[in-house]
Amino acid sequence: MIQQPHHDMYQPDTDKAWNALHARLQKDNLLNTTNQQTSFRRFSPVLKWAVAAVLVLAIATVAIHYLLPAHNSLPLLTFQNNDADNTLVKTLDDGSTVYLAASTSLSYPVQFAHDSREVSMKGNAMFDIARNPVKPFRIETEKIIVEVLGTAFNIKTDDKGSFELSVLRGKVKVTQKANGETAYVVAGEQASVIDNHWQKTHNANSTLLNNFIRNMRFKDEPLDRIVQVINQNSSRKVALKGTTIKNHKLNVRFYNNDVETMTEVISLALHLTREVRQDSIFISQ
């Protein structure tokens, strides 16, 4: 029997969660019962979604290491996503959310300084920045510095030094390190560098965010921050009742995210109670 340790170190019983969900699906006749030994690939479409939502240990390589830059005494954590099939989601201590695509890394402080929020990244990431007018958010790439107060946008870089930014919400300031040339990019615009000058075009990709949130993974994320991300991307809101469950940390992966399935698997894995009321879902001890 698995004993439950202190709440902030609690590890979910994922096998039991899946067995319980499997039993419920079978009771509701949602399984393909022609062959009980059928492999995952031959399950019904409904079960595929549920199976894919089961909590798992990390498949991608998530590297966490400490760096001590000369200009900042705070240690930095570096997350790297090497999983081509899933977006690695990281929530920061200011309430901002970063979605890392494959082959993308993010370096950030354990706790932001009192007067600034600074991170660095390589690759392809979606940022949803919590607004704070007195504490701007700054992202450093190899050749570009990005500064915002609160907005949502996508940054793409590569090993050759190319840069592309697409803004979904708000306004973003971008500055080239080499020549100091600055541009302001607003929602619906895309900016890139051509011949060392900023070029802005209309961004017609309305499904950009969906590409990041379709298959999400969380690595050692507290339950309250996972719920925060779910609520950012769902019209049906999830609420946690009680303070003791907020710090439960999970390793979880979701495919074709559906708030009903996500909350049910989380509740089963953590032995929590799930209650659906109209347009809201409540999770409690």
Steps between C-alpha positions, in 0.01 A plus 500: 500500500629847413513732798427864446791723609490868583270686259772693313685179415196289414546267204179389326414132456473514121432128451205512736371815330506335160340177631217700652446700182517183290234337719269800466542511124428129478188539714379779271561278194769729366753223444548271204409171670564268202851432623599579857869460410485755221799733489473875562492579128185291452291654778197708411557872429346597835738271685799629306433846641464363851808280481706786366392712795635256760768635725846381401860559587692728270575369151671815388836586647439781744834626616511704818828653598627801686692785336649799674529793257722785605226763482249311715560322830179298462542146364338423165302192410518375142218289358551331165236316300633221278160339445381556143143397580419718800519858617677537834311752714677705767331745735715773653472650847341823368207310347635498144479183291753379242426226246819340367490321164746225409874581514431813708662612825405765755727638773335693783571591865352301784348830612488824304685806629296770673522740204524278190398173336772363275526167315685366196390247239602310190263332256124541464282606793166660574492752786192610694637773726326615818457877489712708738552864389771567759693182427554447125565151363817463293595206278852471362576295187830471315453823301176660624366641826121485552327720759134490608272593789228240448409331173499173303738431214710238324879515449691283253879490480746253348869415506564732205381800700168558325219657703124520455240640738120473471280695743162364604411760765639834613819674383861376493825697471787330313858628476792372296815460708732573208369843395246598767217528246165474679150414380159476668282208398129485584235227494454355154849595383814296436856636508826362364846632410595540134834657408543619860168691494162423650228384262139480619218312330145398582476176698207296371572188709203496738574143614851570626415456870302183429810342352672539837219396735377198304752260658626634833743356754567617855814401689489525880242780485282584804133420451389862536727605212375219278145616570609856418610388153182297448290806587701719262403275212150379585161668521401255771678605818663274758521595868698340784328484839739496794861609534664163569459365146644801317864396545462140380759465222422304186666355194217496250448486125179582313411440135216685323431679824149479638423656836270213600764233442785704646320571828374143532844344459657753739231429760538123470878513523502724806200331667304825489130572462378649173165681484342650188270798548359669191800664327754428775688197630601487868783281631534443872661264753 
